[in-house]
């Protein structure tokens, strides 16, 4: 499931006097918005979809419907460098991140030559002197997650294991991850190890990864997985994932 792909909500909200789902983009357009606006809920904004310029969500206790043409029309919390505030029982027990093209914009095994060092200008460089950096918002969003009490982990298939650990350290983000599973192989092995070490059930995990294969394999375990877009992890991507995870918690009540 990609952040901007069609998202289906399959659960019923009949206990609120209204049912949603399964609902897709075409069905959404057929909904009588005037009637929906009169139905009140008691949860914050929980569903984000960018598909044919449609945005759905819940804000201030009511279902809202907005059309938008640009990302900047999204709610302020989705644009800001802040983590969406969510009730504890709706939070994931473990948030897991891939590394290549998720936390940083390159592939360690193909694009770098370790070991890495810090240059005189303060940049992280490889043996050729090429500079490497994480995606711009990554250090801040990881710090924000840690300050909000989230438990974080890494699951990566990188073969240059020592190089990956070096980059985590030199980028100043190693300390945010309590659990690190970095080695070649299918991601299901990584997640079985995370489950064994943390005791967190798969359906209480949230995973961000750019690779469709990993998205497919890990989602089959019951983990909620989001395919990260080309510009990597941002607060927008993070908050979208957290809000959708929270909505899934509501659905399974």
C-alpha positions as CSV (number, residue, x, y, z in Angstrom):
1,X,0.0,0.0,0.0
2,X,1.6,3.2,-1.0
3,X,0.9,6.5,0.7
4,X,-0.8,8.0,-2.3
5,X,-2.5,4.9,-3.6
6,X,-6.2,4.0,-3.3
7,X,-6.9,3.0,0.3
8,X,-9.9,1.0,1.3
9,X,-11.6,1.0,4.7
10,X,-13.4,-2.2,5.2
11,X,-14.8,-1.9,8.7
12,X,-18.3,-0.7,9.6
13,X,-19.0,2.2,11.9
14,X,-22.7,1.1,12.3
15,X,-22.4,1.7,16.0
16,X,-22.2,5.4,15.2
17,X,-25.2,5.1,12.9
18,X,-23.2,5.1,9.7
19,X,-21.2,2.6,7.7
20,X,-18.0,3.2,5.7
21,X,-16.7,0.6,3.4
22,X,-15.4,-0.9,1.4
23,X,-15.0,2.5,-0.1
24,X,-12.9,3.5,-3.0
25,X,-12.4,6.7,-5.0
26,X,-15.4,6.3,-7.3
27,X,-17.7,5.3,-4.5
28,X,-16.5,8.3,-2.5
29,X,-17.7,10.6,-5.2
30,X,-21.2,9.1,-5.0
31,X,-21.6,9.8,-1.3
32,X,-24.1,12.5,-0.3
33,X,-21.7,14.9,1.4
34,X,-24.5,17.0,2.9
35,X,-25.8,14.0,4.7
36,X,-22.4,12.8,5.8
37,X,-21.6,16.2,7.3
38,X,-24.4,15.8,9.8
39,X,-22.9,12.6,11.2
40,X,-20.6,13.1,14.1
41,X,-17.7,10.9,15.2
42,X,-15.4,11.1,18.2
43,X,-12.0,10.4,16.7
44,X,-9.5,12.8,15.1
45,X,-8.5,12.9,11.5
46,X,-7.7,9.3,10.6
47,X,-7.8,8.6,6.9
48,X,-5.7,10.3,4.3
49,X,-5.9,9.6,0.6
50,X,-4.5,11.4,-2.4
51,X,-6.3,9.9,-5.3
52,X,-8.0,12.0,-8.0
53,X,-7.6,15.1,-5.7
54,X,-9.8,13.7,-3.0
55,X,-9.1,14.1,0.7
56,X,-11.2,12.4,3.4
57,X,-10.8,12.6,7.1
58,X,-12.3,13.3,10.4
59,X,-11.6,16.6,12.2
60,X,-13.3,18.4,15.0
61,X,-15.7,15.6,15.5
62,X,-17.2,15.6,12.0
63,X,-16.6,13.9,8.7
64,X,-15.1,16.4,6.3
65,X,-14.6,16.3,2.5
66,X,-12.2,18.5,0.7
67,X,-10.8,18.8,-2.8
68,X,-7.2,19.8,-3.3
69,X,-4.8,20.3,-6.1
70,X,-1.6,20.6,-4.2
71,X,0.1,18.9,-1.3
72,X,0.2,22.2,0.6
73,X,-3.5,22.2,1.0
74,X,-3.2,19.4,3.5
75,X,-3.9,20.1,7.2
76,X,-1.2,21.9,9.0
77,X,-0.2,18.9,11.1
78,X,0.6,17.0,7.9
79,X,3.0,19.8,6.8
80,X,4.7,20.7,10.0
81,X,7.8,19.1,11.6
82,X,5.8,17.6,14.4
83,X,4.6,14.1,15.2
84,X,0.8,13.6,15.2
85,X,-0.5,13.2,18.7
86,X,-2.3,9.9,19.1
87,X,-3.8,8.2,22.1
88,X,-1.5,5.6,23.6
89,X,-3.8,2.6,22.8
90,X,-3.8,3.6,19.1
91,X,0.0,3.8,18.8
92,X,2.1,1.1,17.2
93,X,4.1,-1.0,19.7
94,X,7.1,-0.8,17.3
95,X,7.9,1.4,14.3
96,X,10.4,-0.2,11.9
97,X,12.4,1.5,9.2
98,X,14.2,0.3,6.1
99,X,17.5,2.1,5.4
100,X,18.3,2.5,1.7
101,X,16.0,5.0,0.0
102,X,13.9,5.2,3.2
103,X,16.2,7.0,5.7
104,X,18.9,7.9,3.1
105,X,18.8,8.5,-0.6
106,X,21.2,5.9,-1.9
107,X,22.0,2.2,-1.8
108,X,24.9,1.3,0.4
109,X,25.9,-1.8,-1.5
110,X,25.9,-0.2,-4.9
111,X,26.5,3.5,-4.4
112,X,29.2,3.7,-1.7
113,X,32.6,2.4,-0.8
114,X,33.1,2.0,2.9
115,X,34.6,2.6,5.4
116,X,33.2,6.1,6.0
117,X,34.7,9.1,7.7
118,X,34.0,12.7,8.6
119,X,35.7,15.2,6.2
120,X,37.3,18.4,7.3
121,X,34.1,20.2,6.3
122,X,32.1,17.9,8.6
123,X,30.5,15.8,5.9
124,X,30.2,12.0,5.9
125,X,32.3,10.7,3.0
126,X,33.4,7.3,1.7
127,X,36.9,6.2,0.5
128,X,36.4,8.2,-2.7
129,X,35.6,11.4,-0.9
130,X,31.9,11.3,-2.1
131,X,29.5,13.0,0.4
132,X,26.5,11.2,1.8
133,X,23.6,12.5,3.8
134,X,20.3,11.2,5.1
135,X,17.0,12.5,3.8
136,X,16.6,16.0,5.2
137,X,13.8,15.4,7.7
138,X,15.0,12.1,9.0
139,X,17.2,13.1,12.0
140,X,14.4,15.4,13.3
141,X,11.6,13.0,12.9
142,X,13.5,10.2,14.6
143,X,14.2,12.5,17.5
144,X,10.6,13.5,17.7
145,X,9.4,9.9,17.7
146,X,11.8,9.0,20.5
147,X,10.8,12.0,22.5
148,X,7.2,10.9,22.1
149,X,8.0,7.5,23.6
150,X,7.9,5.4,20.5
151,X,10.0,2.3,20.2
152,X,12.0,2.2,17.0
153,X,13.8,-0.5,15.0
154,X,15.7,-0.9,11.7
155,X,15.2,-3.8,9.3
156,X,17.6,-3.8,6.3
157,X,18.9,-6.3,3.8
158,X,22.2,-4.4,3.3
159,X,25.1,-6.7,2.7
160,X,27.7,-4.2,3.9
161,X,26.6,-4.5,7.5
162,X,29.6,-2.6,9.0
163,X,29.1,0.2,6.5
164,X,25.4,0.5,7.5
165,X,26.2,0.7,11.2
166,X,28.9,3.3,10.4
167,X,26.4,5.5,8.6
168,X,23.9,5.2,11.4
169,X,26.5,6.4,13.8
170,X,28.0,9.1,11.7
171,X,24.6,10.5,10.7
172,X,23.8,10.8,14.5
173,X,20.8,8.6,14.4
174,X,22.0,5.3,15.8
175,X,20.8,6.1,19.4
176,X,17.2,6.3,18.3
177,X,17.0,2.6,17.4
178,X,16.7,0.1,20.2
179,X,16.6,-2.8,17.8
180,X,18.7,-3.3,14.6
181,X,18.3,-6.2,12.2
182,X,20.8,-5.5,9.3
183,X,21.8,-8.5,7.1
184,X,20.9,-10.0,3.7
185,X,17.8,-12.1,3.3
186,X,14.1,-11.8,3.2
187,X,12.6,-9.2,5.5
188,X,10.3,-11.8,7.1
189,X,13.4,-13.2,8.9
190,X,14.1,-9.7,10.2
191,X,10.6,-9.3,11.5
192,X,10.5,-12.7,13.1
193,X,13.6,-11.7,15.0
194,X,12.1,-8.4,16.0
195,X,9.0,-10.2,17.2
196,X,11.1,-12.6,19.2
197,X,13.2,-9.8,20.8
198,X,10.5,-7.3,21.5
199,X,7.4,-9.5,22.1
200,X,5.4,-7.1,20.0
201,X,2.8,-8.8,17.8
202,X,3.0,-8.3,14.0
203,X,-0.3,-6.4,13.9
204,X,1.1,-3.9,16.4
205,X,4.0,-3.0,14.2
206,X,4.3,-0.2,11.6
207,X,6.9,-0.5,8.8
208,X,8.2,2.0,6.3
209,X,10.0,0.6,3.2
210,X,10.5,1.7,-0.4
211,X,10.8,-1.8,-1.9
212,X,7.6,-3.4,-3.2
213,X,9.0,-6.9,-2.5
214,X,9.5,-6.0,1.2
215,X,6.1,-4.4,1.4
216,X,4.5,-7.5,0.0
217,X,6.4,-10.0,2.1
218,X,6.1,-8.2,5.4
219,X,2.5,-7.3,5.0
220,X,1.7,-11.0,4.7
221,X,2.8,-11.3,8.4
222,X,0.1,-8.9,9.4
223,X,2.4,-5.9,9.8
224,X,1.0,-2.5,8.6
225,X,3.4,-1.5,5.8
226,X,3.7,1.8,3.9
227,X,5.7,2.1,0.7
228,X,7.9,5.2,1.0
229,X,7.9,7.6,-2.0
230,X,11.0,8.6,-3.8
231,X,11.7,11.6,-1.6
232,X,12.1,9.2,1.4
233,X,10.8,9.6,5.0
234,X,9.3,12.9,5.9
235,X,7.0,14.1,8.6
236,X,4.1,13.9,6.1
237,X,4.8,10.2,5.4
238,X,5.3,9.5,9.0
239,X,2.1,11.1,10.2
240,X,0.1,9.5,7.4
241,X,1.3,6.1,8.6
242,X,0.6,6.9,12.2
243,X,-2.9,8.1,11.4
244,X,-3.8,5.1,9.3
245,X,-2.4,2.8,12.0
246,X,-4.7,4.5,14.5
247,X,-7.7,4.1,12.2
248,X,-6.9,0.4,11.9
249,X,-7.0,0.2,15.7
250,X,-10.5,1.8,15.6
251,X,-11.6,-0.7,13.0
252,X,-10.6,-3.7,15.0
253,X,-12.4,-2.7,18.1
